[in-house]
Amino acid sequence: MAIPLRKGRLFDTFDGRDRGPRVAIINETVAKRYFPGSDPLNRQVKMPMAGDLTIVGVVGDVKHDGLQLAAKPEVFVPYYQLALSEMQLVIESDDDAVVVASGVKRAIGRLDPTLPIAKVSRIEDLVSASIAQPRFTMALLIGLACCAALLAAVGVYGVVTYTVTRRTPEIGLRMALGAGAHDAFRLVVGDAARVVLVGVVLGLAGAAALGRAFDRLLFGVPPFDAVTFTASGIALMIVGLVAASVPAARAARIDPAGTLRS
């Protein structure tokens, strides 16, 4: 399962046998909660049905109930110390899952033909199913965000185009008095950039205020991730500037003489 060993050792073939030591392995949550500031190795823990156990190792936490939930305290014991009526097998293999499952079923059938096999699943499928609802919600939000970005680009394009139309005499006069095409382009894009920058700042402030509402949809990413906020701001600025560049290029092609005549 690739659960990392943080301290101590794992189980060996003697643990839990008739004359072997009665041992346990705890996860990091148990170590932090019940042994704060001390070494839990060789300490005693009392478990229902398992009795007094000696802690021989500490392993990393596992999120059994979902990636969005915190790990729970867990104590692992050898099967020989606490035999249960239900068992789950985890098998690592490079072969196809269907081939492995059929081989396992045949092997279990040879041991005991009456043992029922309830379900066979891949770890990837279990993880995918556990995040299906958050993934769908996030995909929907991403789609809405793309629509919002498109509407923002259309809005910027429309406003800048209208502004260029209204300022055509002014731009023509500037070019007649010596301003170049690049000056007209920079003038229009600069004015649009200031408006877009104000919108981006207000948008990021609103995103920061609403960030906690999406906390359950995020896995391993804080609600106020600086990289995400920076990338979003830059992306929106690029969208706005690209939308403004089209009418700005049109403004750069204004004929000063024709503008002054009209």
N, C-alpha and C positions, 0 to 999 in steps of 0.2 A: 504493500500500500504506500510505500515511500514516506512513511511517517518517520521523521528524523529522531535519532536518539540524542538527547541533550546532555544526559549525565548518566553514569552508571553503566549497566549492561542490559542486554535482552535476555529472554528465557533460554535455558539450555535443556538438554534431554533429561536431566535429573530433577528439575524443578517440578514439584507437585507429585512425584512418585511416592511409593510407599515409605521409603526412608529418605526421600529428598526433602530439601527445605521448602517450607510454605512461604512463597514470595509473591510480590505484587509489583507492578509497574504503574506509575501515576503519570498523568499528563501535566503540562505546565500550569494549567489553571488550578489544579489541586495544590501544586507546589507553592504557587503564589498566595493562594487563599489560606491554606492551613499550615504552611511552613514559611511564613514571611521572614526574610533575613536569615534563614538557617538552612543547613544542608539536610534534605529529607532522606538521603541514603541511609540505610540501616535503621531507620526509624520504624516503629510499629504502627500498623493501621488495622482496625477491626472492621470486617465486612460481614454483613448478614449472609448466612449460609456458607461463608468461606472461613470465618473465624479470624484469628490473629495472624497477620501477614507481615513479612519484613519487606520494606521497599528496597528494591535493588536497581531501579532505573527510573529515569524521567524522560518522557517522549513529548514531541510537539503536539499541539492541539489539533483536533479534527472537528470540522463543522458538519455534524451529522444531519442537522435539521434545516440546513439552508445556508447559502453563502452570506446572506444578509444578517444572520443571527450570530451572536457570540457563542464561542465554544463552551461546553458544559464541563464540570468536573468529571473525570473518568478514572477508574482504576481497572487495570488489566490483570487477569490472573490466568495461569495455565489451565487448559481444559481438564487436565487430570485432577486439579484441585476442586473444580466446580463444573461437573458435567451437567449440561442442560439438554432438554428434550428437543430443542431446535438448533440447527447449525446452519451457518452461512459460510460457503467456501468462496475464497477469492483466489483466482488463478491468473497468473501472469504468463502470457504466451504471445509469440509473434505470429501464430497461425490465425486463420479466420475464426471468428467467434462461434459460428455454427459448427465448424469441425471440432473445435475444442469442447463445446457443449455436448455433442453426441458422444465423444470419447469419455467424458466425465460420467454421463448417464450410464454407459456400458460398464464402467469401472464400479460405480455404486451398485448397479444391478448385480454384479458378481459378488459383492460383499453381502448385500441383503436385497433381494428382489421386492420386498414389501415396503422399502423406504420410498416415500413419495417425494418427488422433486417439484416444488411449487412454482418456481420462476427462475428463468435464466436471463440475465441482462448484462450489457456492457457497462463499465463504469462511466464511459463517455455519455451513454444514453441516460443514465441516472442523473448525472450532473446537468445535462441539457434539459431534462424534464423538470428539474428543480428550479430552473431559472426561465422556464418558458413564459410565464406570465410577465415577469419584469422585462424580459427581452421584447415581448410584443408591445408592452407599454412604451418602452424606450424607442422602439422602431417607429411607433406612432408619433411620439414627440419629435423624433428626428425628421419625419416627413412634414409635420407641421412647421418645424423650424426652417426647413428648406423652402416651404411655401412662403413663410414670413420673409425670408431673405430675398426671394424673388419679388414679392410685393414691395419690399423696401427698394430694390433696384429699379423697379418700374416707377415707383414714386419719385426717387431721386432723378431718374431720367426725365420724367414729365415736368418736374419743378424746374430743373436746370434748363430744359428746352424752352419752357415758358419764359424763364428769366432772360435767356439769350435773345428770344424774340423781342421782349420788351426793351432790352438794352442794345439792340442792333444799332440805333443811331449813335449811342455813346461809344460803342466799340468801333464803329466806322470812323467817328471823329478822332478817337485815339490813334487809329491806324493812319488816318490822314495827316495827323500831326507828328508821325514818325514811329509809332509803336509797330513792332513786327508781329508776324503771325504767332510766334512762340509766346510773345507777351500777352496776346489775347487769349491764347490757350491757357496759359498759367493763371490769368485773371479769373477765368470762369471756373477752372478746376480748384483754384485756391478758395474761392467763395464757397463752392460746394463742399470742399473738404472740411471747412469750419463747421458747416451745418451737420455733416455726417459725424464729425468728431463729437459734437454735443449729443447727438443721438446715441452713439456708441457708449459714451460715458453714462448716460441715463439708463441705457439698456443693461449695462454691466452692473450698475447699482441695483436695478430691479432684480437681476439674476442672483445677486448676492443676498438680497432680502428674501427671495423665495427658495434659496438653495436647500434649506432644511426640509422643504416639502418633498424633495426628490432623493432624500438620503437613503430610503429603502430600495431605490433602483440602482444604487451605485455599489460596486464591489471593488474594494481596494483603492478607491478614489475618494478623497475628501470632498465635501460639498463646495468648499472654496479652494479648489485646486488652481494654483497660480498659472500653471502651464495652460490649462484649459481656458481660463479667462483671457489670458494673453493671446492665445491662438484665435479665440472667438472674436476678440476685438480687432485683431489684424485682418481676419477674414472679412469682417463686416466693412472695415475701412476699404479693403480692396474692392469689394462688391460696389460700394458707393462711388469710388473713384473711377472704376471701369464704366459704371452707368453714366457718370458725369463727363467722361472723356469724349463720348459720341457728340453731344451738342457742343462741347468745347472745340472739337475739331471743326465743326460746322462754323462756329464763330471765328475760327482762325482763317477761314476761307472767304470772309465777308469782303466784298469789293468796296473800298472806301469811297470811290467816286460815285458809284451807283447809290450808296447809302446817302451821301450828301445831296445828290440830286433829288432823292425822294423825301 
